[in-house]
């Protein structure tokens, strides 16, 4: 088993201490974590953990997630139970890959803000933020991880736990507009086709709006959200 991460930290300073994966050794074993996203309650969780004696060595919210997982793991019977309880405490956007000595676990936030998918090679299970990474590694895309889902791999056997069914769903529109590579497919939608359709719709219906309001970042966000809803309803 192995995990990797190749994106700059979006919380904290750009320094080597914030590089992922983050590895933690604790009373019940070891774990490594990679994280894509941003927690909106990272400061509150960090303050709570520091007041109970936890020591931090980085400035990233990924370390906050690691501490929460360990805190829950010490009370739980399994890493799966610990992660289910961790999800209840995290707010914001995140996709996680957690590796223990025996298990590889993929976690997607309950609202599905950040993408996460699963693929297979002849002998291996592969997880990635985008399907294009599966293509490069020679894995065949199998499916997207559902919002709030934990997918557990043990000895190449796959099981799943679903959480957060009561949460509203909504992938971040900028995954399609900006972050993702055009050859990726996210939640069944081609990124390239999405951008092509957005271009067509924006040319037809948004010229006048953008002409008068293009300097407003708030307007641009509303425009992108509107376009995303239009496109998703037509695909």
Secondary structure as GFF3:
##gff-version 3
##sequence-region A 1 235
A	DSSP	three_ten_helix	16	18	.	.	.	ID=ss1
A	DSSP	beta_strand	22	26	.	.	.	ID=ss2
A	DSSP	beta_strand	29	39	.	.	.	ID=ss3
A	DSSP	alpha_helix	42	51	.	.	.	ID=ss4
A	DSSP	alpha_helix	61	73	.	.	.	ID=ss5
A	DSSP	alpha_helix	79	89	.	.	.	ID=ss6
A	DSSP	beta_strand	92	99	.	.	.	ID=ss7
A	DSSP	beta_strand	103	108	.	.	.	ID=ss8
A	DSSP	beta_strand	117	120	.	.	.	ID=ss9
A	DSSP	beta_strand	125	128	.	.	.	ID=ss10
A	DSSP	alpha_helix	131	137	.	.	.	ID=ss11
A	DSSP	beta_strand	140	144	.	.	.	ID=ss12
A	DSSP	beta_strand	149	154	.	.	.	ID=ss13
A	DSSP	beta_strand	157	162	.	.	.	ID=ss14
A	DSSP	alpha_helix	173	174	.	.	.	ID=ss15
A	DSSP	pi_helix	175	179	.	.	.	ID=ss16
A	DSSP	beta_strand	185	186	.	.	.	ID=ss17
A	DSSP	beta_strand	189	190	.	.	.	ID=ss18
A	DSSP	alpha_helix	191	205	.	.	.	ID=ss19
A	DSSP	alpha_helix	207	213	.	.	.	ID=ss20
A	DSSP	alpha_helix	217	234	.	.	.	ID=ss21
###
